[in-house]
């Protein structure tokens, strides 16, 4: 049991360090000018990967909202900024953390307990 807790903590710390690294690298590249707005893609792809498969929910929801607004004739654009990068990172971090360190362990313990 102690070995499992040590491994669990190591995985959690590693995942969080990778997530923070993705954010810091994106913020390092992004300087607020239109020339560096594509730095957000590093954040997006990095966090989509670290939070996969739950992270696929976010683009599906945003796509559905965009589609519905388009049907009603409403168009909008969200410009890249430090705030949008931080919000995007927080949403994907929360979703990934919930998936990997809350829901999955509960399923694992339930599965192991029933066997």
C-alpha positions in Angstrom: 0.0 0.0 0.0 2.8 2.4 0.9 4.5 1.7 -2.5 1.2 2.5 -4.3 0.9 5.9 -2.4 4.5 6.8 -3.3 3.9 5.9 -7.0 0.6 7.9 -6.9 2.3 10.9 -5.4 5.1 10.7 -7.9 2.7 10.5 -10.8 0.7 13.4 -9.5 3.7 15.6 -9.0 5.1 14.7 -12.4 1.8 15.5 -14.1 1.5 18.8 -12.3 5.1 19.8 -13.2 4.5 19.0 -16.8 1.3 21.0 -16.8 3.0 24.0 -15.2 5.9 23.7 -17.7 3.5 23.8 -20.6 2.0 27.0 -19.2 5.4 28.7 -18.4 6.8 27.8 -21.8 3.7 29.2 -23.5 3.9 32.4 -21.5 7.7 32.6 -22.2 7.0 32.5 -26.0 3.9 34.7 -25.9 4.7 38.5 -25.6 1.2 39.9 -26.2 1.8 40.8 -29.8 -0.1 39.4 -32.8 3.1 37.8 -34.0 3.3 35.4 -31.1 -0.4 34.6 -30.7 0.3 31.1 -32.1 2.2 30.3 -28.9 -1.3 29.4 -27.5 -1.2 26.3 -29.7 1.6 24.9 -27.5 -0.6 25.4 -24.5 -3.6 23.8 -26.3 -1.8 20.8 -27.7 0.2 20.2 -24.5 -2.7 20.3 -22.2 -5.0 18.4 -24.6 -2.3 15.6 -24.5 -1.8 15.7 -20.7 -5.6 15.6 -20.1 -6.5 13.2 -22.8 -9.2 11.7 -23.3 -11.3 14.0 -21.0 -9.8 17.1 -22.7 -11.7 16.3 -25.8 -14.9 17.4 -24.1 -13.8 21.1 -24.2 -13.4 21.4 -28.0 -16.7 19.5 -28.5 -18.6 21.8 -26.2 -17.0 25.0 -27.6 -17.7 23.7 -31.2 -21.3 23.0 -30.3 -21.7 26.5 -28.8 -20.0 28.0 -31.9 -22.3 26.0 -34.2 -25.4 27.0 -32.3 -24.4 30.7 -32.3 -23.7 30.5 -36.0 -27.1 29.0 -36.7 -28.5 32.1 -35.0 -26.3 34.4 -37.0 -24.0 35.3 -34.1 -20.2 35.2 -34.8 -17.5 36.0 -32.3 -13.8 35.7 -31.9 -11.8 35.3 -28.7 -8.4 37.1 -29.1 -5.3 35.4 -27.7 -4.2 37.1 -24.5 -2.5 36.2 -21.2 -6.0 35.9 -19.6 -7.3 33.5 -22.3 -4.2 31.4 -22.0 -4.5 31.2 -18.2 -8.2 30.4 -18.4 -7.7 27.7 -21.1 -4.9 26.2 -19.0 -6.9 26.2 -15.8 -9.9 24.5 -17.4 -7.8 21.8 -19.0 -5.7 21.4 -15.8 -8.9 21.0 -13.7 -10.4 18.5 -16.1 -7.2 16.5 -16.4 -6.7 16.5 -12.6 -10.3 15.4 -12.0 -9.9 12.6 -14.6 -6.5 11.2 -13.5 -6.5 11.8 -9.8 -10.1 11.7 -8.6 -12.3 9.7 -11.0 -9.8 7.1 -12.2 -8.6 6.2 -8.7 -12.2 5.8 -7.5 -13.0 3.5 -10.4 -9.8 1.6 -9.7 -10.6 1.1 -6.0 -14.1 0.1 -6.8 -12.9 -2.4 -9.4 -10.2 -3.9 -7.1 -12.7 -4.0 -4.2 -15.3 -6.0 -6.1 -12.8 -8.6 -7.4 
